[in-house]
Every structure is written in C-alpha cells, then in structure tokens.
Amino acid sequence: MSPSHRTVAASPPRVLLVSSTLDDDGGVPVCVGQLAEGLAGIGVPVGITGQHAGPLGAVIAGAGRRSGVTLDPVSAPWHPQGQWQAARRVRRVVEATAAAARAEGRSLVVHLHGVWVAPVLAAAAAAVDAGATLVVSPHGMLRQEALRKSPWRKRAVWEGWLRRALVAADTLHVTSPLEGEELAALLPGCRPVLVPLGIVPPADAPRGRVPGAPRRAGYLGRILPIKNLDILIQAWKIARPDGWQLAIDGPGPAEMTAALEELAERLGVGADVAIGGAVPMDRLGEHFAGLDLFVLPSRSEAFALTVGEALASGVPAVVTTAAPWGDVERQACGWSVAPTAAGLAAALTQATSLPEAELAAMGRRGRAWVRADYAWSEVARRHLRELYDIRGEARPASARA
C-alpha cells in the first residue's frame, strides 16, 4: 500500500459515493444512502452514482429528495455488456465531479462501496487519473467466506483489476476487526482503517402481543448460505423453547426458502418456524415491534445493519462472533456466541427462559446504546476525520501507485 498525501483544504471535500448496486434496499445501498445524508447534514457536498437495473432503492432515492444529495444513477442490465456500458458512464460521472470540485477549489474524495462490479472498478481508475482521494469499503466482499463463492471469476477480477485498485487506494475501510485482519492477510502491507457504520433507528411502532400468543424470536436479512440459517433451525430444535416461535424473514432464492422449510419439517419444528419474505424499509419499525428477541446466526458478517436496527428498536439480540457486535454482552443487551448449533442453542435457551420484563430491560439498554454511539451524524464526522482527511502533498492527476 502506498498512500498518497494531500493538503487539506479549509472547506470540506466534495465526496462521490460509488455503490456496487443502487437496485434495492440491501446492505450496501442502504449504507450509501444513509452515509450520504449524514455527510450532507454536516455540510459536505456529496453525490451518489452506481448501476441499477430496476427502480432505485428507496433509501437512495430518499437521500436525493430529503437532503439534496446529487444522484447520478446509471440504468443498465446486469449482464457483462450492461456492466461495461455502465462502467463507461460511471467514469464520466467521476470526471465531471472532479471538474466541479476543481472549479469550487475543493479536493475530491471518491468512496467505493463494494468491489466486484465493472462500474466500481472504472470509478477507481478514474479517481486515480483525476488525482482524487480514493477510499474503498469492501463491505465484507473480501472476507474469506465471501471469496469462496465464484472463486474462479473472482480470481480473474482480482488479478486483472481489483488488486491494482486496492493498492492505489489511499484508505481501505473496514467495519470489523476480523474484516481488517483478513484484508491485511489478503493484501500484505495494507493498513485498513476501522470505522463502524451508522444506524438509522426504524420508526417507533407500538409493541404488544395478543394475549396467549407465542413470543417471537426473529432473523431478518438475506436468505443465503453464509447466513447459517440451517444451523439456526437446528439450534431451535435443540432449544425448543416453550411458548416461542422463530421467524426467518428476508429475500432469497425460492429453492433456499423451500430447503429451510423442509428442514424445519424434518426436524419436527415446522409448526414453530415461519419463513417469510423481504420487509420494506418503511415497515421495519412495525416488524421489530413484533419481536421479543433478534437472532443473527451468520458465519461471516462485515457489519450487520439489522442487528443495530433491532437494538435501536429495543429488541435484545443473539449474535455470533462472526459479526462485530460482541459488545452486546458488555452493554448487557444480548449474547455473542460461536456460529454453531450448540452455541446458538445455549444462547436461545438462556434468552427464552428469561422473564419478559428482563428481556425488555435488555432491549431498553440496547436502544440507548445504539442510538447514542451509532448516530450517522457522528459516524459521518468520523469518515471525514479518519477516512477522508489525507494530509500532505497532492497527488498529480494520472499518477498511479
């Protein structure tokens, strides 16, 4: 890693956030939209670009509508030709933003979110050519577990483009200590910077349960193998808490949902496990209000926004040590355990045996902690100080590491 250095201007830099997708309300576009609003709220001129094939995600669209964030979305299909078309257009957005920053007398930060798609790689090259500060947030996409998916394709992208982009970056941003360790092992010599993401608390909704209805533990997120949901169902079978149900909600392939349903039936817990679909952003508060306990069973996580959203909604959490939420134990608002059936079952048994009032008190502690320490206004300031503030001589345009 050979970071370049820049003189910090008196005014804040212009920031361009490049998202690996603008398509939906999954983790990366949600983070990008919320970070953009956080930066705009502290006076930083900020824009968003990236590729989408369908309607813009609600969080991205809302950032433009509510906070005056400049949106330059590129509509193109996700096949290879569409990605390369989008890459050329994203490069032009970077070049135009660099020209605007120069006209304003500002420095430019190009902050990439995600790593594997052609528009992001094109933005990296354009940022280096323009002499901009280049920041890369892999969002867990370079974790060992993630690299096992489509390994041959990823190896080709790594050798052809990605490694060079990471070496050229001024800052590599991670959101957990383990992500930083794995990135340093993958790219010897780099020094990743750890800054958490912020949390936007979902809208409050009245809590309550029909008398006699079961209490509910729930997972919310993408239904993918890395999320370890089969192990969660096995753990539920071991714990088998009386008077409780387990809800698994989120988008995912139909065959995976069917496999989880079949597993629950085969283990004899089908009546106690409900598997649903995605939850819209504007229904998150209502969703979390219906839970007594949140569960994240993942084998690998870069950050896990849903844990923070659940805690901010007053729901205590069981998380695995694969996620950077071990402080739930120090804050007395949850459990952090190994991502195994035995580890999850032990935590579920303990959590579901607690009186309702004690779980609720844990939820209140989690709510106060996350709302105080993970506000986007403070996290955006940390981005400015710790990720974007590169001091020293400016890198000349077209210089490459």
N, C-alpha and C positions, 0 to 999 in steps of 0.2 A: 504494500500500500504506500503510495507516495502522494500524500495530500498536498494540494496547492494552498496558497495563503493569500488572503485578500485584506485590503484596508476596509474597515467597517465604516460605512457612511453614517452621517448623523441621522438620516431618515431611515426607516426600516426598509429592508429589501422588498422588491416585488417577488412574489412566490407563485410558481406554477406547479400545481399538483397534477401528476400524471397517473391515472388509475389504470390498472390492468384490465378492468372492466367497469363500465358505467351502467350495466344492464339491469341489475337487480338490487335488492336490499340486503345482500350478504355482507360479510365482514369487511372486505376491502372498500367497496363503495360507501358503506355506512361510515367507516373511519374517515375516508377522504372528505365526504360532505361535512361531517362534524368538525374535523380539523379546520377546514376552510372557514366555517362560521366562527370557530374560536379565534383564528387569526384575524379575520375581518373585524371581530369585536374588539380587538386591541389595536386597531388602526393599521393593519398590514394589508396592502393591496394584493389580492390573491385571485387566481384563476384555476380552473379545472379543465383538463382535457383527457381524452381516452376514447376507446372504441366501445360502441354498443350496437347490438343487432335488433333490439326491441325498444320499447319505451324506456326513457331514463328512469333509474330508481328514484323513489320518492325523496330520499334524503338528499341526493344530488340536486334534483330539481328544486327542492325547498331551499337549499343554500343560495341558489341564484335569486329566488323570489324574496326570501326574507332578509338576506344580508348583503345583497349587491355583489355577490361573488360572480366573476366573469366566467361564463360557461362556453366552452368551445368543443362540444361533443362531436365525435366523428361516427356517423352511421355507416356500418359496413357489415356484411355477413362474416361469420367466424371461420370460414374455410381459409386455406392458406392464401389464396389470391386476395380475398377480402382483407385479411390481416395486413398484407403488404400494401394494399391501397390505403388502408387506414394509417399505416406507418408513414407513408409519404405526407399525408395530410397533417398528422401529429407533428412531424418535423417542421412543417411550415408554421404551425401554431407556436412552437418553441422559438423559431426565428423571429416571428412577429412580436412575441412577448419580449424577447431580448432587445429588439429595436425600441419598443415602448419604454423599457427600463432605461436604456441609454438616453433617450430623449428626456426622461424625468430626472436624470442624474442619479439613478438608483442602481444598486447591484441587483443581480437576479439569482434566485435560488430555484433550481428545478428539482423537485422532490418526487422520485418514482415510488409508486406503491404497487408491489408485485414485480415479477422479474421475467416470466417466461414468454410473453407475447411480443410480437414484432413491433407494435406501436411503442411499447415501453423501451425496447432496445434502440429504436430510432430516436426517441427522445433523449436517451443517454448520449448518443453520438452528437446530436445537435447541441446539447448543453455544453459538451466539451468544446465543440467548434466555436460556440459563442462566448467562451470564457466564463460561463456561469458556475456558481457553486452547485455541485451535483451531490444529492443526498439520495440514498437507496434504502427503502424499507422493504425487506423481503416478505414480511407478514407470514413467516413460518414456511415459505415455499422452498427454502434451502435447508430445512431440517432433515435429518437422516431419514425419518419415516416418510416424509414427502418425496424424497428423491428416489424412493423405491417404486414409485408409480411412474410408468412410462420411462424406464431408465435409459433406453437407447436414444429416444428422442431428446431427452434432457441432456444426455451426454453430448449429443451433436450441437445443441444450442449453447451449452457451456463452453465447448471448445471453440465454436465458431464466433460467438459474440459476447456471451454473458460474462465470462471471466474477465475479458478486457474492460467491459463496462464497470465491473466492480472494482478493478484495480484503479481505474480512472476516477472513481468517486472520491469526494472529499470526506464524506461521512457515511458509514454504514450503520443503520439504525436498527436496533433490536428491542423487543418488548419483554424479554425474559432473560434471566441469567443463562439458562440452558441453551436458548437460541443463540446467545452470544458465544458460548463455548463451542457449539457445533459449527458456527460460521467461521470462527477463528481456526478450527481444525481443517475446514474445507479450503480456506484461503489463508495459508500461513503468512504471518506478518501483519494482518489487518487487526485493527483495534475497534471493534464495534462499540457503539455508544448506546447505553440502556436508558430509554425514556419510555414510560408507560403510555398507553393511550388514555384518552379521557372517556368519561361515561356521561351520557345524557340520560338522566332518570326518566323512565317512562311516566306518562301521565298517571297521577294517582287515581285509583278506582276503589270503590267500597269493597272491603273484604267481607266475607260471610259465606256460610255454608248452610244448606238446607238441613234442619235437624235430622240426625240419623244418617246423613250421607257420609261416605268414606272421606277420610283426609287424603290429600293428594301430594305425591312427590312427582317431580317432572323434569324431563330433559327438554331443552329447546335448542335446535341448531340443525345443521345439515345432517342428513342420514347417509353416512359414508362409513366405510370400514374403519378408518382411522379414529372414528368417534367411539369405537369399542362398545356398541350398543348390544351386541350379542352377550358380551360379558356382563353388562348391566342386568340383562334379563336373567342370566344365570345367578347373579348376586341376589336379585329379587326372589328367586326361587329358594335360595339358602335362607335369606332373612325372613321371608314370608310374613310380613308384619300384619297383624290382625287389625282390621278396620281401615286399611290403607289401599289406595290404588296408585299405579305407576302410569304416568302419561309420557309418551315419547312423541314430540311434535317437531316438524321441520320438513323442508323439501328434500327430495331424494329420488333415486330410481325406483320405479314400481316394483322391480324384482327384489330390491333390498327390503322394502317395506313388507312384501309378501313373505320373505325369508324370516324376518323378525317375528311376524305374526305366527308363522308355522312353528318357530322355535318356542314361543310362549305357550302355544297349544301343546306341543310335545312335552314340555316341562310341567304341564299342569297348572300354569298360571295365566292362561289365556283370558279368563274372566276378570283378572285383576290388572291386566296390561292393555292400555288403549294407545294405538298408534295413529296419529293424525298427520295433517299436512302443515304447510307453512302458516305462520301467524303474521298478518300485516303489521307494519310498524305502528300504525295508529291503534292497534288492538293490544299492544304489548302490556300496557298497564292493567287492562282487564285480564289478560292471560295470567300475569304474575299474581294478581289478586286472588286467583283461584288456586294457588299453590301454597302448601304449608312447608315445602322443602324443595330446593332445587338440586339437581344432580348432574354433574359433568364427569362422565366416565372415560374421557379421551385418553388415547395412548400418546398423543402429541398435540400441543397447542402453542401457538405463538403468544396469544393474549387471552382470548375467550371473552369477547364483549358481553355475552349473555350472562356470565357469572356476575359481572359488575352491575348489569341491568337488574338481575334478580335481587342482589343485595341492596341496590338503591331503592328497590320496591319493598324492602322489608322482609325478604324471604331468605332464611339461612341456607347455606349451601354445603353440599358434599362435593369436593373436587378431588381430582387425582394430582399426584405430584408431577405429572406431565404438564400441568398448567401453572402459570406464575401467580397463583392465588393462595400460596401456603400461609399467608398472613391471616387467613380466616380463623386459624386457631389462635394466633396471638391476639386477635381482636375479639375472640370468643363469639364468633358468629358463624362457625362452621367447622368442617372436618377436612383434612388433607390426607389422602391415603394412597397407597400403591394402586396402579390401574389393573388390579386383578380381581377375580370374583371374590376371593377371600377378603381382600382389603375393602372393597366396596360393601360387601355384605356386613362386615363388622361395623362400619360407619352407619349403614342404613339401620341395622338393629339398634344401635345406640340412639340414633336420631329419632326413630319412630317410637321408641319407648319413653321418650320424654313427655311430660305433660304439655298440653297445648300452650299454656301460659309461658312455660320456659322456652319453648321454640319461638314464640312470638317475641320474647325479650331478646333472644339472639338476633332475630330479624331486625329489631329496632337498633341494636348496636351496629349491625352491618350497614343499615341505611345511613346512619350518622357518619360512619367511617368513609364510605364511598362518596357520599355527597360532599364531604369536606376535602378529601385528598385527591379525587379524580375529576374535579371540575375542569371542563375544557378550557376555561379562561386561563387557569394556571398551567395546564399541560401545554397550551399554545405558547405561553411565555417560555416554558422550558424548551420547546422546539427552537424558538429564536435564540435562546442563550446557548444551548448545548448542541444543537444540530446545525443551525444556520450561521452562527457567528464565527466565521473563519477569519482570523486576523493575519495581517502581513501584506505582502506584495500581491497585486492582482495577477492572475494567470492570463497571458495573452491569448486572444482568440486563436483557435485552431491548434493550440498546444495540446499534446496528448501524452499521457503517462506511458 
